Amino acid sequence: MSTDLHSRKTAAVEVEDLHYSIGSRRLLRGLTLDVAAGSSVAVTGPSGSGKTTLLCCLSGLIAASSGVIRIAGVDIAQASAGERAAMRLRTVGTVYQFGELLPELSPLENAALPVLLAGGNAKKAYVDAQSLLDELGVQDASSKKTGSLSGGERQRVAVARALIGRPSVVLADEPTGSLDQRTGDVVADLLFGLPERFECALIVVTHNPQIAARAERTLELTDGRLIADSEGGR
């Protein structure tokens, strides 16, 4: 995708001079990133390079040491923990490697959970969750037990949960890492179709070069910075 086309889209993620350290260890150093609404980026790099740390900064789970992180135009880098939590419920959806669903809840309840935690209308939350699950191909979501779901179904529920608040940004941390190749390909198809269908930005962290190649851009995180920008695409 050309720089001109990026500039014509609304920026969903803007990161400038991001630093994050744990003690004397610097995981992110002067990192810069921009992702437009309706586009996708894959972030690769070896284990321990800081990929998950970057996602945690973007989602507001941890506070950056310094720098700017604008999510849908709001700088959350130095916001309070409560402000970051509120932003996470409204603006960012996250898909984890193992789904991270609550086994005591049904798939429908898991999908609706972010809206319920944010104090939203419960009836509407369940209607919207059911609609998303139907669209994503999860059958009998209200009657199935979460523990009985296949790996692919779990990730579909996780995607529905990430989308329930119509977020500006979807973050995915090794979303196909626990799946076999066939199921992983199905989940990847679903994920990389999200930006166009929901006009959100998608950032996927992955070790899998075939998954990374589906993104519009691939970036490698090395020495705390994102490099080797290249054009990808499904």
N, C-alpha and C positions, 0 to 999 in steps of 0.2 A: 504494500500500500504506500502511496506517495506521501510525502510530507504535506503537500497541498491538501490532499483529501483528509488527512488527520486534522488539519487546522480548520476545515469546514465543519467538523463534527464538534459537539459539545464535550469538553474535557470532563470525564468522570473521576479520574485519578490524576493528581499532579503532585509529584514528589520532587523536592529540591534540596540538595545538600544534606541528605539524611544520614545521621550518624547514630549508631547504637553500640554500646559497650557493656560487657559484664566484667567488672573489675578492671584488670589490665588488658583484657581481650577485646579487641575491636572487631565486631562482626560485620557492621555496615559502616562504610566510610565515604562520605560525600556522594551517596547514591542518588541518582536522578532517574525519574520514570514518569511518562505520561501515557495514559490510556484513554482513548475517546469512547464515549457511549456508542454502543453498537459494534465494538471491535474486541479482538482477543489477543492476548499475549501469553506465551509460554515462557516460564523461567526454569532453566536447567542449571546444573552444577553439582559437584560432588557432595556427598553427605558431610554435614558440618560446615558447609559454606555460608549458611545463614538464610537459606530459602524460606524455611518455616518462620524464622525470626522476622523476615520481611513481611510475610503475610500477617503475623501477629501485630506488627506495627500498623499495617494498613487497616486492620480490623479494629484497632484500638485496644486489643487485649493487653498490650504492653505500651509504655510510653517511650517515645524516641528520646535519645540523649540530647539531640539537637536536630534542627532542620524543619522543613515544612512538609506537611502531608495534607493536601486538600482532597476531600472526598465530597463529590458533588458541590464543590465550591467552598466547603467549610474546612478550615484548618483545624485538624484534630491532634496535631503533633504534641502540643503542650496543654491540651484540655485535661480537665480533672477525670478521674476514673469514672465518676458518675456520668459525666458528659459523654465520655467515650462509649459507655455501656448503652446510653440512650441512642447514640448515633448507630451503634451496631444493630440495634433492634429495628431502626427505621430505614437505614441506608445500605447496609452491607449484609449479604447472605454468604454463608460459608459451607462448603462441602468438604468433609474430611475423608481420609483414606478408608476408614471402617464404618462410615456413616454416622457413628456416635449417636444412635437413636436410643431412647429410653425404653427398655424392654417392658416396663410395667404399663406403658401407654400403647394404644393401638396405632397403626400407621397413620390413620386420620388425625389422631390427637397429636402425634409427633409432628406432622406437617403443619398443624395449626398453632403449635406451641409458641413461636415467636410473637404472634399477634396477641395471644392470651397473656403472655408475660408482660407485654407492653400495655396491657389494660384495654385492649381493643374489644369490639363487640364480638362476643363468643359465637353467636348464631352466624354472623357473617363470616367469621374466621373459619368455621367448619364448612360452610358452603363454598368458600373460596378454596379451601384445602381439598375438598372433594373434587372440585372442578380441575384443579391442577393435577391431582393424582389420576383422574380419568384421562386427562390430556397426555400425561406421561406414561400411561399404560399400566397403572397399578390397580389390579382388580380387587374388589371386596375389601377396600381399605378400612372400613369401619368394623368389620367382623373378624378379620384376620388378626392373629397374634404377631407382634413384631418379631418375636423370636423364631417364627416359622418362615420368615421371608428368606428368599435366596439372596446372594450377594448383590446381584443386579437389581432386585427389587428394593433392597435396602438403600442402594445409592439413588434410585429413582425417588424414594421417599425423602432422602436427604436433599435432593435437588428441589423437590416441592417445598420442603421446609425453608430452603434458602431463598426461594422465590415468593413466599407467601406475602411478604411485605412490599412486593414490587421494588426491590432494591435497585440502586444505581450501579452497584458493583457486586459481582459474584466472585468469590475467591475459592479456589479448589486446590487442596493440598494432597497430592498423590491420589487423585480420585479413582484411578483404575489399578492402583498398586496391589490390592488384595484380590483382584478378579482374574479369571482366566482370560485368554486373549479374545475369545469370541464375545464374552460378556463385556469385557473392557472396551471393545470396539463399539458396542451398542451404547454404552454409557458415554464414551467420547463423542459419538455422533450427537447424542442428546445435549451434552455440555456445549459443544462448539456451535450448536444451532441456537443457543440461548441469546447471544447478542443481537442477532437479527430479529428473533421472535419477540424479545422483551425489551429491546433497545437499552441493554445494560452493557457495562464493560465486564469482560471476563479475564481473570488472571489465573492461570493454571501452573502450579509447581509440579514438575514431573522429572523422573529419571529416564523415562521411556522416549527415545528419539522419534518413534513413530507417532506417539501422541503429541509431542511438541510440534511436529511438522504440520499438524492440523491448524495451528494458530496462525493468525495473520502475521505475527512477528514472534521470533524466538530470541531470547536474551539469555546469556550465561552469566550467572553470579559468581564472580571470582575476585578474591582479594577485597571483598566488601563492596564491589561495584558491578553494575550491569554492563556487559560488553557484548560484542559479536552480534549486533543487531542484524537480523536477516529476515527476508520475506518468506512467509510460509503460505498456509491456506489449505482449506480442505479440498 
